[in-house]
Structures are given as structure tokens and as C-alpha cells.
Amino acid sequence: QGKYSLGCQAVDYSNDPIALRLLKAFHWTYFLKTTELIETVFFILRKKSSQVTKLHVYHHASTMTLAWLGCKYIGGK
């Protein structure tokens, strides 16, 4: 406990349980952000365009991309 802070720090590529727990959190975040983006696609397919803005699409696409980057490059070997 207390291993991670809000500031910048080196990436832990080891199989340390704490690093793997962080990687698991990134995987869950990626899954959640993907489902939110799919929900936006359903809004568009149902022609509920009033609920979809460029900012809405940008937000969901960028957070999903950032979560993917976290899964790809942050934890574990």
C-alpha cells in the first residue's frame, strides 16, 4: 500500500501483484469504456441524434483509446 502516487513514476513491468492489480483495473476500464462507446453507436442507429454530440463521441473514443494504451503498455510482462 502506498506504492503509487498521483505524480509521475516509473512503469512497473514486473509480475508484482500490485502491478498486476493495476493492469486488471485498466482492463476493466477498457471494457467499460468500450461498452459506453457501443452505447453511443446504438444511439446513432436508433436515430436518437439529439443525445449524441461531437464532444460525446470524442470523449468516449478518447477514453477508450487511453484505457487501451494503459492495457497495452502499463503493467505486467
Secondary structure, DSSP 8 states (H G I E B T S, - for coil): -----SS------S--HHHHHHHHHHHHHHHHHHHHHHHHHHHHHTT-GGG--HHHHHHHHHHHHHHHHHHHHTS--
